[in-house]
């Protein structure tokens, strides 16, 4: 059993963020803890919402945990709401990583070529700072473009362009990188770059992979969070990045297919009713 800390927002009326991730990681056999960056009434696409910034709580909690000697095998960060939050979490992750904790950064900012409602350009720079602390970061294509100052193209990119974007993300400081929801050479896929041992050498070289998938015509909120939880759980259970990614993709596809009839995609997938698919 691994000790995993989630740093993300908590949404009251939707299976997204930590609400989606907790049951998945617990079902995979991990002990899961949380540090909320905000309490959010509902997903922002409803148009009306209420947000309680929890920076003060975070500011007071992290020193208490340090004093108590709490340690984690892995930390996964998500949505940041302020520069102070990014600094607090960045400092915490930097120290934890030095102590051997795996740091996973989901740079939640946008999709479909645009920023999410309520997300500013300043938060893009904050996410670049978070990626610098990561053992693994996994933006979607829109977020990868934002992080690397690359124009978003609806038609996608070539495999050579995908590898250059992966390299650009790694240059920000992340050891390993995924880009989800990418369109490469006409196929929808997840592409990745991870450090691999060079033959007959102690040095590391980048290994690239591309995992195509078939899109299901149902756009649920929170599927990125579901993918993140599955990915992290499999990595903490010892799978390679490529194998963990493939397993997570398969489960997300099954979850979407089972729930495609639901009338309100903004509420996400009811994970607790679908644990048999994990």
N, C-alpha and C positions, 0 to 999 in steps of 0.2 A: 504494500500500500504506500503510495506516494502522497506527500503533503503538498497540495496545490493551492495557491492564492490567486483569486481573480480580482482584478482592479478594473471596474467597469461601472456603468450606470445600472440602476435598478428601476425597471419600468413596471408601474403598478398594474396596467391593464393591457398586457401583451406578453407573449412568450418570446421575448427577445433579450439580448444582453445576458446578464447573469441569470435571469429567470430561466432561460433556455439552457444555459451551460451547466448549472449545478446538478440537475438530475442525470445528465449524461455522464459526467465525470464520476459522480457517486456510483452510478450503475456499473461503470467500468472498474470499480474497486478502489477508487482514490478517496482520500480525505480532503474535502474542499472547504476553503475559507474565503471570505470576501472582504473587500474594502471598497465601498461604493463611492464613486466620483460625483454622483448626483442621484436624487430621487425624482423620477419623471412620471407624470400622471399616465401618459399613453404615448404611443409613437407619434412623431411630429407630423406625419403626413395627414393626420386627421385635421390639421389646421389650427386647432385650439389645444393648448396643453399648459401644464404648470410644471416648473422645474425648481427643485430645491438644491442649490449648490452645497455640497458637503465638504468644501475645502477645509473649513474649521475643524470638522470631525477628523479628517485625514491628518491635519497638522498636529492634532493632539494624540491620535492613535499610534502613529509610527514610532514616536519616542517610547511609548509604553511597551510596544512590542519589542523594541530593542532592549529595554530594561529587563524585560521578562525572558529575553533570550529566545524568542520565537524564531524558528527557521523553517524554510520551505524548500522542497525539492525543485519546484517550478513556480514561476510567477507569470501570469498572462495579463497584459494590459490592453485596455480598449479605449473607450471614448474619454478624452480629456476636455475639461470645460474652461480651464484658465491657465495662464502662464505659471502661476504658483503651483497648481496641481502637477503640471508637467515637470516642474523643477523638483517638487517633493518626491514624485514617483521616480523620476530619473535618478536622483541621488540614492533612493532606496534600492533601485534595481542595480545601480552601479556597484554598490557595496555587496548586495546579495550575489551578483554574478562573480565577484572576486572571491566569495566564499563557496563557490561551486554550484549555485542555484542556476537552473536554466531559465532564461528570460525569453518569453514569447510576446511579440508586439503585433497586435492587430490594429493598424492605423486607420481607424474608422473615420471617414470623412465624406464619402460620396459614392455615387454610382451613376451609370448611364451618361457619363461625361459631365456631370455637374456635382457641386457640393450639396450635401443634405441640407434641408431646411434648418436654419439656425447655426450652421457651421460657417466660420469666417476664414478668410485667407490666412489670417494670423495663426489659426490652428494647424494649417499645413506646415508652417515652420516649426511649431511645437511638436508635431508628429515626426518631423525629420530628426529632432533631438531625441525622441524616444527610440526611433529606429537605430540610432547610433549605439544604443545599449543592448541590442537584441542578439540572441543566439539564432533566432529565427523571426522573420517578419513575413506576413502573408497578406499584402494588399490585394484588392481587386484591381482590374485594369485601370479604372478611373483614378483610384488612389495611387497606383504606381505612376501614372502620368503626372499627377500633381506633385508627388514626391521628387520626381526626376525632371520636372519642367519640360515634359514631352507633350506635344499636342495630342489630344485625344482624337482618334479616327474611328468612326463607326464601323468601317470595313475591316478594321484590325491591322495586322502587321505580318511581316514575314518571320520565319524562324530566326534568321540572322538578327533582325530588329528586336525580337523577343529576347535573345541572348544578350544583346547590348543593353536592353533595359534591365535585365536581371543583374548584369555587371554594375550598372549605375546605382541600383539599389544597394548592392553589396558594398559599393564604394562609400555609401553613407555610414557604414560601420557594422551592418548586420553580417553575421557569419554565413547563414543560410537564408535563402529567399524563395518564396512562392509568389506567383501572380495568378489569382483566380479569375474566372470569367473572362479569360483572354480569348481573342479570335486570332488564330495563327494559321496562315496559309489556307484560309477559308474554313477552318475547323474551330469549334468552341472547345476550349481545353483549359487545363491548369498546367502552367509551366513552372519549372523549378531549377534552382542552382544550389548545390551543396558542396561542401568541402570533402574531397576524397583523397585517400593516400595515393601518392604517385608511385608507380612500380619501381621497386628496388631503391626507394628513397624514403626519408623521414618527412619530406615536405608534402604539402597538400596542394592539390590542383582542383579546379572547379569541375564538377560533374553536372551536366544539364539533362533535363528530361521533360517530355511533353506527354500529358495524359488527356486524350480527347474524351468528350462525353456528349451525349445527346440531350439537348435542352427539352424540358417538359414545360408546356405552356401554362405555367402557374407561378405567379410572382409573390411568394410569401416573404414577409418581413422576418428577420431573424435567422434565415438559412445560413448566413455567414457566421453567426454565432454558433449555430449547430455544428457547422463544418469545423470551426476553431476548436470546440470542445472535443469532438471526435479525434481530430488530428493530434491535439496535445495528449489526450489520453493514450492513444496508440504509441506516440513517441515515448511517453513515460513508461509504457509497458515494454519498450525495447525494440519496436519496429524501426526500420530505416525511414528516412524522410519520404522517399518515393513510395514505399509500401504503405506507410501511414496515410499519405495523401490519397492513394488509390482506394484504400479501405474507407476513408472518410467520404470520398466522392460517391462510392457505391451506396452507402447508408443514406446520405442526403437525397440521392435520387429516389430511393425506396420510400423515404418519408414524404417527399413531395408527391409522388405518385399515389400513395395511399390517401393523402389529404387534399387532393386537387379539387374535391367537391366543396370544400369549405367556402362559405360566402364572404367572409371578411379576412382577406390575406394580411391586413394590417395587424391582426392579433397573433400572427405567427402560427406555428405548428404546435399542437398540444402534446408536447414531448412525453409527458407522464403516461399518456395512453398508447404510446408507440415504442415503449422500451424493448418490446420483443423483436424489433427490427434492428436493434443495435448489435 
